[in-house]
């Protein structure tokens, strides 16, 4: 049995380096939005209003349902609350 190591969990589960990068970026944006919600101390209902999405989407975000969100949608949500997305 071969043991392989990866620099991140996304590298381990993705089929390509490009897919891993996509997963990493979506995860980072979701984390930033979740941190915003927790920092503001707002309910999922209020967060949904501010982010311009149904409350069920906030629940999906808070539960880490990465597959439910595209980069485009996450960037739009982040922008609605003053978060900016940059690549380093």
PDB file with SEQRES, HELIX, SHEET and CRYST1 records, atoms N, CA, C and O in Angstrom:
SEQRES   1 A   88  UNK UNK UNK UNK UNK UNK UNK UNK UNK UNK UNK UNK UNK          
SEQRES   2 A   88  UNK UNK UNK UNK UNK UNK UNK UNK UNK UNK UNK UNK UNK          
SEQRES   3 A   88  UNK UNK UNK UNK UNK UNK UNK UNK UNK UNK UNK UNK UNK          
SEQRES   4 A   88  UNK UNK UNK UNK UNK UNK UNK UNK UNK UNK UNK UNK UNK          
SEQRES   5 A   88  UNK UNK UNK UNK UNK UNK UNK UNK UNK UNK UNK UNK UNK          
SEQRES   6 A   88  UNK UNK UNK UNK UNK UNK UNK UNK UNK UNK UNK UNK UNK          
SEQRES   7 A   88  UNK UNK UNK UNK UNK UNK UNK UNK UNK UNK                      
HELIX    1 AA1 UNK A    9  UNK A   13  1                                   5    
HELIX    2 AA2 UNK A   17  UNK A   40  1                                  24    
HELIX    3 AA3 UNK A   44  UNK A   51  1                                   8    
HELIX    4 AA4 UNK A   55  UNK A   62  1                                   8    
HELIX    5 AA5 UNK A   66  UNK A   68  5                                   3    
HELIX    6 AA6 UNK A   71  UNK A   80  1                                  10    
CRYST1    1.000    1.000    1.000  90.00  90.00  90.00 P 1           1          
ATOM      1  N   UNK A   1       0.838  -1.183   0.000  1.00  0.00           N  
ATOM      2  CA  UNK A   1       0.000   0.000   0.000  1.00  0.00           C  
ATOM      3  C   UNK A   1       0.880   1.242   0.000  1.00  0.00           C  
ATOM      4  O   UNK A   1       1.781   1.385   0.827  1.00  0.00           O  
ATOM      5  N   UNK A   2       0.606   2.124  -0.931  1.00  0.00           N  
ATOM      6  CA  UNK A   2       1.363   3.367  -1.049  1.00  0.00           C  
ATOM      7  C   UNK A   2       0.730   4.449  -0.182  1.00  0.00           C  
ATOM      8  O   UNK A   2      -0.487   4.631  -0.204  1.00  0.00           O  
ATOM      9  N   UNK A   3       1.543   5.159   0.572  1.00  0.00           N  
ATOM     10  CA  UNK A   3       1.066   6.274   1.384  1.00  0.00           C  
ATOM     11  C   UNK A   3       1.466   7.563   0.681  1.00  0.00           C  
ATOM     12  O   UNK A   3       2.642   7.810   0.411  1.00  0.00           O  
ATOM     13  N   UNK A   4       0.463   8.372   0.393  1.00  0.00           N  
ATOM     14  CA  UNK A   4       0.712   9.656  -0.264  1.00  0.00           C  
ATOM     15  C   UNK A   4       0.398  10.783   0.699  1.00  0.00           C  
ATOM     16  O   UNK A   4      -0.510  10.673   1.522  1.00  0.00           O  
ATOM     17  N   UNK A   5       1.150  11.865   0.596  1.00  0.00           N  
ATOM     18  CA  UNK A   5       0.879  13.047   1.406  1.00  0.00           C  
ATOM     19  C   UNK A   5       0.508  14.203   0.482  1.00  0.00           C  
ATOM     20  O   UNK A   5       0.961  14.282  -0.660  1.00  0.00           O  
ATOM     21  N   UNK A   6      -0.317  15.085   1.003  1.00  0.00           N  
ATOM     22  CA  UNK A   6      -0.794  16.230   0.238  1.00  0.00           C  
ATOM     23  C   UNK A   6      -0.629  17.493   1.062  1.00  0.00           C  
ATOM     24  O   UNK A   6      -0.613  17.447   2.292  1.00  0.00           O  
ATOM     25  N   UNK A   7      -0.506  18.620   0.377  1.00  0.00           N  
ATOM     26  CA  UNK A   7      -0.344  19.882   1.100  1.00  0.00           C  
ATOM     27  C   UNK A   7      -1.666  20.375   1.692  1.00  0.00           C  
ATOM     28  O   UNK A   7      -1.661  21.177   2.626  1.00  0.00           O  
ATOM     29  N   UNK A   8      -2.794  19.906   1.159  1.00  0.00           N  
ATOM     30  CA  UNK A   8      -4.089  20.250   1.737  1.00  0.00           C  
ATOM     31  C   UNK A   8      -5.078  19.130   1.451  1.00  0.00           C  
ATOM     32  O   UNK A   8      -4.863  18.298   0.570  1.00  0.00           O  
ATOM     33  N   UNK A   9      -6.150  19.125   2.203  1.00  0.00           N  
ATOM     34  CA  UNK A   9      -7.186  18.120   1.987  1.00  0.00           C  
ATOM     35  C   UNK A   9      -7.785  18.261   0.587  1.00  0.00           C  
ATOM     36  O   UNK A   9      -8.190  17.269  -0.019  1.00  0.00           O  
ATOM     37  N   UNK A  10      -7.842  19.489   0.075  1.00  0.00           N  
ATOM     38  CA  UNK A  10      -8.422  19.716  -1.254  1.00  0.00           C  
ATOM     39  C   UNK A  10      -7.556  19.068  -2.333  1.00  0.00           C  
ATOM     40  O   UNK A  10      -8.083  18.562  -3.324  1.00  0.00           O  
ATOM     41  N   UNK A  11      -6.258  19.077  -2.154  1.00  0.00           N  
ATOM     42  CA  UNK A  11      -5.383  18.399  -3.110  1.00  0.00           C  
ATOM     43  C   UNK A  11      -5.646  16.893  -3.103  1.00  0.00           C  
ATOM     44  O   UNK A  11      -5.521  16.231  -4.133  1.00  0.00           O  
ATOM     45  N   UNK A  12      -6.008  16.364  -1.949  1.00  0.00           N  
ATOM     46  CA  UNK A  12      -6.260  14.935  -1.831  1.00  0.00           C  
ATOM     47  C   UNK A  12      -7.565  14.507  -2.483  1.00  0.00           C  
ATOM     48  O   UNK A  12      -7.649  13.408  -3.032  1.00  0.00           O  
ATOM     49  N   UNK A  13      -8.580  15.356  -2.431  1.00  0.00           N  
ATOM     50  CA  UNK A  13      -9.900  14.941  -2.926  1.00  0.00           C  
ATOM     51  C   UNK A  13     -10.192  15.394  -4.356  1.00  0.00           C  
ATOM     52  O   UNK A  13     -11.112  14.881  -4.993  1.00  0.00           O  
ATOM     53  N   UNK A  14      -9.424  16.338  -4.855  1.00  0.00           N  
ATOM     54  CA  UNK A  14      -9.681  16.872  -6.196  1.00  0.00           C  
ATOM     55  C   UNK A  14      -9.080  15.967  -7.274  1.00  0.00           C  
ATOM     56  O   UNK A  14      -8.103  15.253  -7.050  1.00  0.00           O  
ATOM     57  N   UNK A  15      -9.701  16.027  -8.442  1.00  0.00           N  
ATOM     58  CA  UNK A  15      -9.210  15.247  -9.578  1.00  0.00           C  
ATOM     59  C   UNK A  15      -8.083  15.941 -10.337  1.00  0.00           C  
ATOM     60  O   UNK A  15      -7.373  15.306 -11.117  1.00  0.00           O  
ATOM     61  N   UNK A  16      -7.921  17.240 -10.107  1.00  0.00           N  
ATOM     62  CA  UNK A  16      -6.882  17.997 -10.809  1.00  0.00           C  
ATOM     63  C   UNK A  16      -6.422  19.153  -9.923  1.00  0.00           C  
ATOM     64  O   UNK A  16      -7.122  19.532  -8.983  1.00  0.00           O  
ATOM     65  N   UNK A  17      -5.254  19.711 -10.217  1.00  0.00           N  
ATOM     66  CA  UNK A  17      -4.800  20.882  -9.452  1.00  0.00           C  
ATOM     67  C   UNK A  17      -5.758  22.064  -9.582  1.00  0.00           C  
ATOM     68  O   UNK A  17      -5.930  22.832  -8.636  1.00  0.00           O  
ATOM     69  N   UNK A  18      -6.379  22.211 -10.748  1.00  0.00           N  
ATOM     70  CA  UNK A  18      -7.319  23.320 -10.961  1.00  0.00           C  
ATOM     71  C   UNK A  18      -8.563  23.154 -10.080  1.00  0.00           C  
ATOM     72  O   UNK A  18      -9.058  24.119  -9.497  1.00  0.00           O  
ATOM     73  N   UNK A  19      -9.048  21.932  -9.997  1.00  0.00           N  
ATOM     74  CA  UNK A  19     -10.204  21.676  -9.144  1.00  0.00           C  
ATOM     75  C   UNK A  19      -9.849  21.910  -7.684  1.00  0.00           C  
ATOM     76  O   UNK A  19     -10.660  22.445  -6.928  1.00  0.00           O  
ATOM     77  N   UNK A  20      -8.655  21.517  -7.283  1.00  0.00           N  
ATOM     78  CA  UNK A  20      -8.208  21.745  -5.902  1.00  0.00           C  
ATOM     79  C   UNK A  20      -8.155  23.235  -5.600  1.00  0.00           C  
ATOM     80  O   UNK A  20      -8.573  23.665  -4.525  1.00  0.00           O  
ATOM     81  N   UNK A  21      -7.644  24.028  -6.539  1.00  0.00           N  
ATOM     82  CA  UNK A  21      -7.597  25.480  -6.348  1.00  0.00           C  
ATOM     83  C   UNK A  21      -8.999  26.058  -6.206  1.00  0.00           C  
ATOM     84  O   UNK A  21      -9.230  26.930  -5.368  1.00  0.00           O  
ATOM     85  N   UNK A  22      -9.937  25.576  -7.019  1.00  0.00           N  
ATOM     86  CA  UNK A  22     -11.319  26.037  -6.950  1.00  0.00           C  
ATOM     87  C   UNK A  22     -11.912  25.716  -5.583  1.00  0.00           C  
ATOM     88  O   UNK A  22     -12.558  26.569  -4.975  1.00  0.00           O  
ATOM     89  N   UNK A  23     -11.701  24.509  -5.099  1.00  0.00           N  
ATOM     90  CA  UNK A  23     -12.218  24.108  -3.795  1.00  0.00           C  
ATOM     91  C   UNK A  23     -11.599  24.940  -2.677  1.00  0.00           C  
ATOM     92  O   UNK A  23     -12.297  25.355  -1.752  1.00  0.00           O  
ATOM     93  N   UNK A  24     -10.295  25.183  -2.756  1.00  0.00           N  
ATOM     94  CA  UNK A  24      -9.605  25.986  -1.743  1.00  0.00           C  
ATOM     95  C   UNK A  24     -10.183  27.398  -1.686  1.00  0.00           C  
ATOM     96  O   UNK A  24     -10.460  27.918  -0.605  1.00  0.00           O  
ATOM     97  N   UNK A  25     -10.362  28.015  -2.856  1.00  0.00           N  
ATOM     98  CA  UNK A  25     -10.868  29.387  -2.892  1.00  0.00           C  
ATOM     99  C   UNK A  25     -12.296  29.468  -2.372  1.00  0.00           C  
ATOM    100  O   UNK A  25     -12.621  30.358  -1.587  1.00  0.00           O  
ATOM    101  N   UNK A  26     -13.148  28.548  -2.803  1.00  0.00           N  
ATOM    102  CA  UNK A  26     -14.530  28.551  -2.299  1.00  0.00           C  
ATOM    103  C   UNK A  26     -14.546  28.359  -0.791  1.00  0.00           C  
ATOM    104  O   UNK A  26     -15.316  29.020  -0.095  1.00  0.00           O  
ATOM    105  N   UNK A  27     -13.717  27.476  -0.281  1.00  0.00           N  
ATOM    106  CA  UNK A  27     -13.652  27.233   1.151  1.00  0.00           C  
ATOM    107  C   UNK A  27     -13.209  28.484   1.910  1.00  0.00           C  
ATOM    108  O   UNK A  27     -13.768  28.809   2.957  1.00  0.00           O  
ATOM    109  N   UNK A  28     -12.218  29.175   1.388  1.00  0.00           N  
ATOM    110  CA  UNK A  28     -11.720  30.391   2.045  1.00  0.00           C  
ATOM    111  C   UNK A  28     -12.786  31.486   2.070  1.00  0.00           C  
ATOM    112  O   UNK A  28     -12.941  32.181   3.074  1.00  0.00           O  
ATOM    113  N   UNK A  29     -13.515  31.638   0.969  1.00  0.00           N  
ATOM    114  CA  UNK A  29     -14.560  32.664   0.934  1.00  0.00           C  
ATOM    115  C   UNK A  29     -15.687  32.297   1.890  1.00  0.00           C  
ATOM    116  O   UNK A  29     -16.192  33.154   2.616  1.00  0.00           O  
ATOM    117  N   UNK A  30     -16.080  31.032   1.894  1.00  0.00           N  
ATOM    118  CA  UNK A  30     -17.119  30.595   2.826  1.00  0.00           C  
ATOM    119  C   UNK A  30     -16.699  30.834   4.265  1.00  0.00           C  
ATOM    120  O   UNK A  30     -17.501  31.289   5.080  1.00  0.00           O  
ATOM    121  N   UNK A  31     -15.451  30.531   4.582  1.00  0.00           N  
ATOM    122  CA  UNK A  31     -14.940  30.763   5.941  1.00  0.00           C  
ATOM    123  C   UNK A  31     -15.027  32.245   6.307  1.00  0.00           C  
ATOM    124  O   UNK A  31     -15.415  32.592   7.423  1.00  0.00           O  
ATOM    125  N   UNK A  32     -14.665  33.112   5.369  1.00  0.00           N  
ATOM    126  CA  UNK A  32     -14.702  34.553   5.633  1.00  0.00           C  
ATOM    127  C   UNK A  32     -16.134  35.030   5.871  1.00  0.00           C  
ATOM    128  O   UNK A  32     -16.376  35.855   6.753  1.00  0.00           O  
ATOM    129  N   UNK A  33     -17.073  34.520   5.097  1.00  0.00           N  
ATOM    130  CA  UNK A  33     -18.471  34.911   5.281  1.00  0.00           C  
ATOM    131  C   UNK A  33     -18.993  34.386   6.617  1.00  0.00           C  
ATOM    132  O   UNK A  33     -19.709  35.093   7.326  1.00  0.00           O  
ATOM    133  N   UNK A  34     -18.639  33.164   6.957  1.00  0.00           N  
ATOM    134  CA  UNK A  34     -19.065  32.605   8.243  1.00  0.00           C  
ATOM    135  C   UNK A  34     -18.475  33.419   9.392  1.00  0.00           C  
ATOM    136  O   UNK A  34     -19.170  33.711  10.366  1.00  0.00           O  
ATOM    137  N   UNK A  35     -17.207  33.784   9.285  1.00  0.00           N  
ATOM    138  CA  UNK A  35     -16.582  34.615  10.325  1.00  0.00           C  
ATOM    139  C   UNK A  35     -17.300  35.950  10.453  1.00  0.00           C  
ATOM    140  O   UNK A  35     -17.492  36.446  11.564  1.00  0.00           O  
ATOM    141  N   UNK A  36     -17.701  36.539   9.325  1.00  0.00           N  
ATOM    142  CA  UNK A  36     -18.456  37.796   9.341  1.00  0.00           C  
ATOM    143  C   UNK A  36     -19.752  37.614  10.129  1.00  0.00           C  
ATOM    144  O   UNK A  36     -20.070  38.425  10.998  1.00  0.00           O  
ATOM    145  N   UNK A  37     -20.492  36.561   9.829  1.00  0.00           N  
ATOM    146  CA  UNK A  37     -21.774  36.307  10.495  1.00  0.00           C  
ATOM    147  C   UNK A  37     -21.574  36.144  11.998  1.00  0.00           C  
ATOM    148  O   UNK A  37     -22.326  36.712  12.791  1.00  0.00           O  
ATOM    149  N   UNK A  38     -20.577  35.383  12.386  1.00  0.00           N  
ATOM    150  CA  UNK A  38     -20.307  35.158  13.808  1.00  0.00           C  
ATOM    151  C   UNK A  38     -19.825  36.437  14.491  1.00  0.00           C  
ATOM    152  O   UNK A  38     -20.241  36.743  15.609  1.00  0.00           O  
ATOM    153  N   UNK A  39     -18.951  37.179  13.821  1.00  0.00           N  
ATOM    154  CA  UNK A  39     -18.421  38.433  14.384  1.00  0.00           C  
ATOM    155  C   UNK A  39     -19.544  39.450  14.598  1.00  0.00           C  
ATOM    156  O   UNK A  39     -19.573  40.152  15.608  1.00  0.00           O  
ATOM    157  N   UNK A  40     -20.467  39.519  13.634  1.00  0.00           N  
ATOM    158  CA  UNK A  40     -21.580  40.457  13.739  1.00  0.00           C  
ATOM    159  C   UNK A  40     -22.622  39.998  14.755  1.00  0.00           C  
ATOM    160  O   UNK A  40     -23.429  40.800  15.226  1.00  0.00           O  
ATOM    161  N   UNK A  41     -22.606  38.715  15.089  1.00  0.00           N  
ATOM    162  CA  UNK A  41     -23.579  38.183  16.039  1.00  0.00           C  
ATOM    163  C   UNK A  41     -25.002  38.221  15.516  1.00  0.00           C  
ATOM    164  O   UNK A  41     -25.942  38.443  16.279  1.00  0.00           O  
ATOM    165  N   UNK A  42     -25.166  38.006  14.222  1.00  0.00           N  
ATOM    166  CA  UNK A  42     -26.490  38.103  13.599  1.00  0.00           C  
ATOM    167  C   UNK A  42     -27.100  36.714  13.387  1.00  0.00           C  
ATOM    168  O   UNK A  42     -26.396  35.707  13.320  1.00  0.00           O  
ATOM    169  N   UNK A  43     -28.410  36.696  13.285  1.00  0.00           N  
ATOM    170  CA  UNK A  43     -29.118  35.448  13.022  1.00  0.00           C  
ATOM    171  C   UNK A  43     -28.959  35.078  11.546  1.00  0.00           C  
ATOM    172  O   UNK A  43     -28.549  35.895  10.721  1.00  0.00           O  
ATOM    173  N   UNK A  44     -29.295  33.831  11.241  1.00  0.00           N  
ATOM    174  CA  UNK A  44     -29.249  33.398   9.845  1.00  0.00           C  
ATOM    175  C   UNK A  44     -30.239  34.206   9.005  1.00  0.00           C  
ATOM    176  O   UNK A  44     -29.969  34.482   7.836  1.00  0.00           O  
ATOM    177  N   UNK A  45     -31.363  34.583   9.576  1.00  0.00           N  
ATOM    178  CA  UNK A  45     -32.345  35.396   8.843  1.00  0.00           C  
ATOM    179  C   UNK A  45     -31.751  36.745   8.467  1.00  0.00           C  
ATOM    180  O   UNK A  45     -31.867  37.184   7.323  1.00  0.00           O  
ATOM    181  N   UNK A  46     -31.122  37.393   9.417  1.00  0.00           N  
ATOM    182  CA  UNK A  46     -30.509  38.706   9.152  1.00  0.00           C  
ATOM    183  C   UNK A  46     -29.344  38.545   8.173  1.00  0.00           C  
ATOM    184  O   UNK A  46     -29.180  39.357   7.262  1.00  0.00           O  
ATOM    185  N   UNK A  47     -28.549  37.515   8.357  1.00  0.00           N  
ATOM    186  CA  UNK A  47     -27.433  37.264   7.438  1.00  0.00           C  
ATOM    187  C   UNK A  47     -27.949  37.065   6.018  1.00  0.00           C  
ATOM    188  O   UNK A  47     -27.362  37.579   5.066  1.00  0.00           O  
ATOM    189  N   UNK A  48     -29.034  36.330   5.871  1.00  0.00           N  
ATOM    190  CA  UNK A  48     -29.619  36.093   4.548  1.00  0.00           C  
ATOM    191  C   UNK A  48     -30.049  37.408   3.909  1.00  0.00           C  
ATOM    192  O   UNK A  48     -29.824  37.622   2.718  1.00  0.00           O  
ATOM    193  N   UNK A  49     -30.659  38.278   4.682  1.00  0.00           N  
ATOM    194  CA  UNK A  49     -31.086  39.584   4.162  1.00  0.00           C  
ATOM    195  C   UNK A  49     -29.878  40.397   3.697  1.00  0.00           C  
ATOM    196  O   UNK A  49     -29.889  40.967   2.606  1.00  0.00           O  
ATOM    197  N   UNK A  50     -28.846  40.445   4.522  1.00  0.00           N  
ATOM    198  CA  UNK A  50     -27.651  41.226   4.180  1.00  0.00           C  
ATOM    199  C   UNK A  50     -26.920  40.655   2.960  1.00  0.00           C  
ATOM    200  O   UNK A  50     -26.403  41.400   2.127  1.00  0.00           O  
ATOM    201  N   UNK A  51     -26.887  39.319   2.870  1.00  0.00           N  
ATOM    202  CA  UNK A  51     -26.150  38.660   1.791  1.00  0.00           C  
ATOM    203  C   UNK A  51     -26.982  38.477   0.523  1.00  0.00           C  
ATOM    204  O   UNK A  51     -26.455  38.091  -0.520  1.00  0.00           O  
ATOM    205  N   UNK A  52     -28.281  38.753   0.615  1.00  0.00           N  
ATOM    206  CA  UNK A  52     -29.140  38.664  -0.553  1.00  0.00           C  
ATOM    207  C   UNK A  52     -29.450  37.247  -1.010  1.00  0.00           C  
ATOM    208  O   UNK A  52     -29.568  36.978  -2.205  1.00  0.00           O  
ATOM    209  N   UNK A  53     -29.581  36.344  -0.042  1.00  0.00           N  
ATOM    210  CA  UNK A  53     -29.871  34.940  -0.355  1.00  0.00           C  
ATOM    211  C   UNK A  53     -30.964  34.431   0.578  1.00  0.00           C  
ATOM    212  O   UNK A  53     -31.227  35.048   1.611  1.00  0.00           O  
ATOM    213  N   UNK A  54     -31.606  33.312   0.231  1.00  0.00           N  
ATOM    214  CA  UNK A  54     -32.576  32.715   1.160  1.00  0.00           C  
ATOM    215  C   UNK A  54     -31.877  32.213   2.432  1.00  0.00           C  
ATOM    216  O   UNK A  54     -30.688  31.892   2.404  1.00  0.00           O  
ATOM    217  N   UNK A  55     -32.615  32.147   3.539  1.00  0.00           N  
ATOM    218  CA  UNK A  55     -32.039  31.693   4.796  1.00  0.00           C  
ATOM    219  C   UNK A  55     -31.469  30.282   4.682  1.00  0.00           C  
ATOM    220  O   UNK A  55     -30.478  29.956   5.337  1.00  0.00           O  
ATOM    221  N   UNK A  56     -32.086  29.450   3.858  1.00  0.00           N  
ATOM    222  CA  UNK A  56     -31.585  28.080   3.703  1.00  0.00           C  
ATOM    223  C   UNK A  56     -30.160  28.054   3.164  1.00  0.00           C  
ATOM    224  O   UNK A  56     -29.397  27.137   3.470  1.00  0.00           O  
ATOM    225  N   UNK A  57     -29.793  29.062   2.357  1.00  0.00           N  
ATOM    226  CA  UNK A  57     -28.422  29.130   1.831  1.00  0.00           C  
ATOM    227  C   UNK A  57     -27.432  29.446   2.948  1.00  0.00           C  
ATOM    228  O   UNK A  57     -26.297  28.971   2.926  1.00  0.00           O  
ATOM    229  N   UNK A  58     -27.858  30.246   3.922  1.00  0.00           N  
ATOM    230  CA  UNK A  58     -26.979  30.541   5.055  1.00  0.00           C  
ATOM    231  C   UNK A  58     -26.748  29.270   5.866  1.00  0.00           C  
ATOM    232  O   UNK A  58     -25.632  29.010   6.316  1.00  0.00           O  
ATOM    233  N   UNK A  59     -27.792  28.488   6.049  1.00  0.00           N  
ATOM    234  CA  UNK A  59     -27.651  27.217   6.751  1.00  0.00           C  
ATOM    235  C   UNK A  59     -26.664  26.314   6.020  1.00  0.00           C  
ATOM    236  O   UNK A  59     -25.811  25.691   6.652  1.00  0.00           O  
ATOM    237  N   UNK A  60     -26.771  26.239   4.705  1.00  0.00           N  
ATOM    238  CA  UNK A  60     -25.837  25.427   3.914  1.00  0.00           C  
ATOM    239  C   UNK A  60     -24.406  25.935   4.070  1.00  0.00           C  
ATOM    240  O   UNK A  60     -23.471  25.145   4.200  1.00  0.00           O  
ATOM    241  N   UNK A  61     -24.244  27.247   4.056  1.00  0.00           N  
ATOM    242  CA  UNK A  61     -22.919  27.837   4.214  1.00  0.00           C  
ATOM    243  C   UNK A  61     -22.342  27.513   5.589  1.00  0.00           C  
ATOM    244  O   UNK A  61     -21.184  27.113   5.704  1.00  0.00           O  
ATOM    245  N   UNK A  62     -23.158  27.687   6.632  1.00  0.00           N  
ATOM    246  CA  UNK A  62     -22.688  27.459   7.996  1.00  0.00           C  
ATOM    247  C   UNK A  62     -22.386  25.980   8.248  1.00  0.00           C  
ATOM    248  O   UNK A  62     -21.604  25.647   9.139  1.00  0.00           O  
ATOM    249  N   UNK A  63     -22.998  25.107   7.474  1.00  0.00           N  
ATOM    250  CA  UNK A  63     -22.754  23.673   7.607  1.00  0.00           C  
ATOM    251  C   UNK A  63     -21.695  23.170   6.632  1.00  0.00           C  
ATOM    252  O   UNK A  63     -21.493  21.964   6.492  1.00  0.00           O  
ATOM    253  N   UNK A  64     -21.017  24.106   5.956  1.00  0.00           N  
ATOM    254  CA  UNK A  64     -19.887  23.738   5.108  1.00  0.00           C  
ATOM    255  C   UNK A  64     -20.239  23.001   3.837  1.00  0.00           C  
ATOM    256  O   UNK A  64     -19.421  22.233   3.330  1.00  0.00           O  
ATOM    257  N   UNK A  65     -21.424  23.208   3.308  1.00  0.00           N  
ATOM    258  CA  UNK A  65     -21.855  22.517   2.085  1.00  0.00           C  
ATOM    259  C   UNK A  65     -21.248  23.203   0.862  1.00  0.00           C  
ATOM    260  O   UNK A  65     -21.929  23.913   0.122  1.00  0.00           O  
ATOM    261  N   UNK A  66     -19.982  22.979   0.677  1.00  0.00           N  
ATOM    262  CA  UNK A  66     -19.180  23.615  -0.361  1.00  0.00           C  
ATOM    263  C   UNK A  66     -19.767  23.428  -1.758  1.00  0.00           C  
ATOM    264  O   UNK A  66     -19.730  24.346  -2.577  1.00  0.00           O  
ATOM    265  N   UNK A  67     -20.305  22.251  -2.027  1.00  0.00           N  
ATOM    266  CA  UNK A  67     -20.814  21.947  -3.370  1.00  0.00           C  
ATOM    267  C   UNK A  67     -22.024  22.789  -3.755  1.00  0.00           C  
ATOM    268  O   UNK A  67     -22.392  22.831  -4.929  1.00  0.00           O  
ATOM    269  N   UNK A  68     -22.641  23.450  -2.803  1.00  0.00           N  
ATOM    270  CA  UNK A  68     -23.835  24.259  -3.071  1.00  0.00           C  
ATOM    271  C   UNK A  68     -23.507  25.663  -3.591  1.00  0.00           C  
ATOM    272  O   UNK A  68     -24.410  26.405  -3.979  1.00  0.00           O  
ATOM    273  N   UNK A  69     -22.209  26.033  -3.600  1.00  0.00           N  
ATOM    274  CA  UNK A  69     -21.837  27.406  -3.934  1.00  0.00           C  
ATOM    275  C   UNK A  69     -20.781  27.461  -5.031  1.00  0.00           C  
ATOM    276  O   UNK A  69     -19.836  26.673  -5.048  1.00  0.00           O  
ATOM    277  N   UNK A  70     -20.963  28.404  -5.940  1.00  0.00           N  
ATOM    278  CA  UNK A  70     -19.940  28.687  -6.946  1.00  0.00           C  
ATOM    279  C   UNK A  70     -19.072  29.840  -6.442  1.00  0.00           C  
ATOM    280  O   UNK A  70     -19.456  30.575  -5.532  1.00  0.00           O  
ATOM    281  N   UNK A  71     -17.916  29.979  -7.043  1.00  0.00           N  
ATOM    282  CA  UNK A  71     -17.056  31.118  -6.697  1.00  0.00           C  
ATOM    283  C   UNK A  71     -17.791  32.419  -6.982  1.00  0.00           C  
ATOM    284  O   UNK A  71     -17.746  33.348  -6.175  1.00  0.00           O  
ATOM    285  N   UNK A  72     -18.465  32.492  -8.121  1.00  0.00           N  
ATOM    286  CA  UNK A  72     -19.180  33.723  -8.481  1.00  0.00           C  
ATOM    287  C   UNK A  72     -20.198  34.119  -7.413  1.00  0.00           C  
ATOM    288  O   UNK A  72     -20.253  35.279  -7.003  1.00  0.00           O  
ATOM    289  N   UNK A  73     -20.995  33.167  -6.969  1.00  0.00           N  
ATOM    290  CA  UNK A  73     -22.022  33.458  -5.969  1.00  0.00           C  
ATOM    291  C   UNK A  73     -21.390  33.881  -4.649  1.00  0.00           C  
ATOM    292  O   UNK A  73     -21.864  34.818  -4.006  1.00  0.00           O  
ATOM    293  N   UNK A  74     -20.329  33.202  -4.244  1.00  0.00           N  
ATOM    294  CA  UNK A  74     -19.672  33.549  -2.985  1.00  0.00           C  
ATOM    295  C   UNK A  74     -19.041  34.936  -3.026  1.00  0.00           C  
ATOM    296  O   UNK A  74     -19.107  35.680  -2.048  1.00  0.00           O  
ATOM    297  N   UNK A  75     -18.431  35.283  -4.156  1.00  0.00           N  
ATOM    298  CA  UNK A  75     -17.837  36.620  -4.298  1.00  0.00           C  
ATOM    299  C   UNK A  75     -18.926  37.688  -4.212  1.00  0.00           C  
ATOM    300  O   UNK A  75     -18.738  38.726  -3.578  1.00  0.00           O  
ATOM    301  N   UNK A  76     -20.062  37.427  -4.851  1.00  0.00           N  
ATOM    302  CA  UNK A  76     -21.184  38.375  -4.804  1.00  0.00           C  
ATOM    303  C   UNK A  76     -21.697  38.522  -3.373  1.00  0.00           C  
ATOM    304  O   UNK A  76     -21.956  39.637  -2.919  1.00  0.00           O  
ATOM    305  N   UNK A  77     -21.845  37.411  -2.665  1.00  0.00           N  
ATOM    306  CA  UNK A  77     -22.315  37.473  -1.275  1.00  0.00           C  
ATOM    307  C   UNK A  77     -21.325  38.249  -0.415  1.00  0.00           C  
ATOM    308  O   UNK A  77     -21.728  39.105   0.372  1.00  0.00           O  
ATOM    309  N   UNK A  78     -20.043  37.959  -0.557  1.00  0.00           N  
ATOM    310  CA  UNK A  78     -19.017  38.641   0.234  1.00  0.00           C  
ATOM    311  C   UNK A  78     -19.038  40.145  -0.031  1.00  0.00           C  
ATOM    312  O   UNK A  78     -18.938  40.946   0.898  1.00  0.00           O  
ATOM    313  N   UNK A  79     -19.166  40.519  -1.290  1.00  0.00           N  
ATOM    314  CA  UNK A  79     -19.194  41.932  -1.651  1.00  0.00           C  
ATOM    315  C   UNK A  79     -20.372  42.687  -1.048  1.00  0.00           C  
ATOM    316  O   UNK A  79     -20.256  43.867  -0.717  1.00  0.00           O  
ATOM    317  N   UNK A  80     -21.488  42.015  -0.909  1.00  0.00           N  
ATOM    318  CA  UNK A  80     -22.682  42.660  -0.347  1.00  0.00           C  
ATOM    319  C   UNK A  80     -22.489  43.108   1.098  1.00  0.00           C  
ATOM    320  O   UNK A  80     -23.189  44.005   1.567  1.00  0.00           O  
ATOM    321  N   UNK A  81     -21.540  42.486   1.811  1.00  0.00           N  
ATOM    322  CA  UNK A  81     -21.287  42.874   3.197  1.00  0.00           C  
ATOM    323  C   UNK A  81     -19.918  43.511   3.384  1.00  0.00           C  
ATOM    324  O   UNK A  81     -19.409  43.599   4.501  1.00  0.00           O  
ATOM    325  N   UNK A  82     -19.327  43.953   2.279  1.00  0.00           N  
ATOM    326  CA  UNK A  82     -18.078  44.702   2.369  1.00  0.00           C  
ATOM    327  C   UNK A  82     -16.814  43.868   2.464  1.00  0.00           C  
ATOM    328  O   UNK A  82     -15.744  44.404   2.751  1.00  0.00           O  
ATOM    329  N   UNK A  83     -16.917  42.574   2.230  1.00  0.00           N  
ATOM    330  CA  UNK A  83     -15.726  41.733   2.223  1.00  0.00           C  
ATOM    331  C   UNK A  83     -15.152  41.724   0.805  1.00  0.00           C  
ATOM    332  O   UNK A  83     -15.902  41.643  -0.167  1.00  0.00           O  
ATOM    333  N   UNK A  84     -13.843  41.808   0.687  1.00  0.00           N  
ATOM    334  CA  UNK A  84     -13.233  41.758  -0.634  1.00  0.00           C  
ATOM    335  C   UNK A  84     -12.455  40.452  -0.776  1.00  0.00           C  
ATOM    336  O   UNK A  84     -11.900  39.922   0.187  1.00  0.00           O  
ATOM    337  N   UNK A  85     -12.435  39.962  -1.992  1.00  0.00           N  
ATOM    338  CA  UNK A  85     -11.742  38.711  -2.281  1.00  0.00           C  
ATOM    339  C   UNK A  85     -10.490  39.045  -3.052  1.00  0.00           C  
ATOM    340  O   UNK A  85     -10.551  39.664  -4.114  1.00  0.00           O  
ATOM    341  N   UNK A  86      -9.341  38.633  -2.517  1.00  0.00           N  
ATOM    342  CA  UNK A  86      -8.072  38.859  -3.202  1.00  0.00           C  
ATOM    343  C   UNK A  86      -7.308  37.542  -3.281  1.00  0.00           C  
ATOM    344  O   UNK A  86      -7.512  36.636  -2.472  1.00  0.00           O  
ATOM    345  N   UNK A  87      -6.445  37.459  -4.246  1.00  0.00           N  
ATOM    346  CA  UNK A  87      -5.605  36.266  -4.390  1.00  0.00           C  
ATOM    347  C   UNK A  87      -4.188  36.658  -4.032  1.00  0.00           C  
ATOM    348  O   UNK A  87      -3.709  37.734  -4.392  1.00  0.00           O  
ATOM    349  N   UNK A  88      -3.528  35.765  -3.318  1.00  0.00           N  
ATOM    350  CA  UNK A  88      -2.197  36.106  -2.849  1.00  0.00           C  
ATOM    351  C   UNK A  88      -1.114  35.336  -3.467  1.00  0.00           C  
ATOM    352  O   UNK A  88       0.055  35.545  -3.141  1.00  0.00           O  
TER     353      UNK A  88                                                      
END                                                                             
